[in-house]
Amino acid sequence: MIRRTVLALIGFFTLTAGLGAAQGAETPVEDDAPIRPAGEASLDEFLWTKRPLLIFADTPNDPRYIQQMQLIEARIDALVERDVVVLTDTDPDARGPIRRAMRPRGFMLMQLAKDGSVIIRKASPWDVREISRSIDKQPLRQQEVRDRRDALRRQ
């Protein structure tokens, strides 16, 4: 019950922060927040530390964007466990650095590896389970799992 309440609050604040950012409002975002607006962020700041999941849409009212955000918010813990940071951009007129680099058209979901390479690029919403599977297939993620397992054995 508590977990659902926390997730609901995270979803609410994330959605309102995303809507405020899309409307041009200044919304303070924590540096370690799992979901944040792309804004003026650069992909370089996430190299080798996070796996950016980029969600683009032409408007925050796009049904695919809304569905994708609901899917992500429902299982954000699975993404946080995999060092994923979700960056949203619903304002094509702002032309932020990430949007300029990736050149999305309409709704677009992009998963990047920690080295900055593109793992997936989809024009429709994806469930967190599918996103997690694509991450778990990556050699770096498999090494992270082995290292964590070895560290637990040594304790």
N, C-alpha and C positions, 0 to 999 in steps of 0.2 A: 504494500500500500504506500509506504513512504517512498519507495523507488519510483512508483508511478507519479506521485505528486512532484518529486524532484524533476523527473523528466518532463512533466507537463509544464512546470515553471520554466525550465530551460527552453522548451519549445516556444512558450509564450514570449519570453524575453528575446529569444533569437528572432522570432518572426517580427516582433515590433521593432527590433533594432534594424533588421533588414528592410522593413518598410520605411523606416525613418531615413536610412541611408539612401534608399531609392528616391526619396522625395527631397534629397539634398540636406537633410538635417544632420547636424553634428552629433554623433552618438559615440560616447566613450566605449571602447572595446578593450577588454583585458588582453594582454599579450599571449596568454595561454588559453584563451577561449577556443573551444573546438570548432565553433561556427562564427565566422565574422565576414563583414563585407570586404570585397577585394580592394575597393577604393584605390589608394595610391600605393598599395603594397607591391613589392617586387618578389618574383619567384626566387631570386637569389638568396633572400633572407631565410628560405626554408631548405636550401641545399644541404643534404646529408643529415638534417635534423627532423624534418617532417615530410609526410607524403601529402602534397596538396590535392584536394578533390575540388575541382573548379565547377561551379554551377552557373551557367550563363542563361539569361533570358532577356527578351526585349522589354518586359514589364514584369513587376512582381505579381501581376494578376494572371499570368500565363498558367493555365491549368496543369501543364507538365511541370513547371517550376514548383507550384504548390504541392503537387503530388510527390515530387522528388524530396522536397524539404520535409514533408510528413514522414516519408520512408526513412530519411536520415535521422530525424529527431526521435523516432520510435526505437532506434537501435544505436544511438550515438556512442554508447559504451564500447561496442565492438570496433568502432572506428578509432576511438581514443586509444584502445589497446594496441592498435596498429600504427600509432603515431600519425594519424590523419588529421589534417586541419582542413576544414571546409571553407572555401572562399566563394562568396556569392557576388554576382554582378548582374543587376537587373536594369542598368541604365546605359544603353549603348551610346548615348550622346556624351557621356562623361569621358569616354575613350581613355580609360585608365591603362597603365602599362601592361597589365596582364591581358586585358581585352585586346590591346594592340598586338601583343605577341602571339596570341592564340587565334585571333580572327574568327570568332564563332559567328554563326548565322542563326538567329532565333534561339530556341532552347538548345543547350549543349551541355553535356556532362563530360568532364575530362578528369582522368585519374593520372597523376604523375608519380613517378618513383622518387626515392630520395635523391637520386642523381640528376633529377630534372627531366628524364625521358618520359614520353607519353606512353602509358600502359593501355588505357582505353579511351575511346572517344565515341560517345553515343549521342544520338539525337532524340532519345526517349528516356524516360526515367528508368533507373535500375534499383533493384532491391539491395539493401545493405549486405545481404548474404552473397549476392553475385559480386559486389564490389570487394568484399572481404576475400572471396575465392581468388579473384584476379590479383590481389595483393599477396596472398599466401603462396602463390605460384612463383613469385619473384625470388631469385637466389638470395638477395640481401635479407628478405623477410625470413627465409628458411634458416639462414645463418643466425639471425636474431633469436629465433625460437630455440635453436640448438644451444646457443650461448646461455640463454636463460635457464634451460633445462640443466645444463652442466653446472651452472652456478648454484642451483637449488640442490643438486646432488652433493656438492662440496660442503654444504652447510650442515 
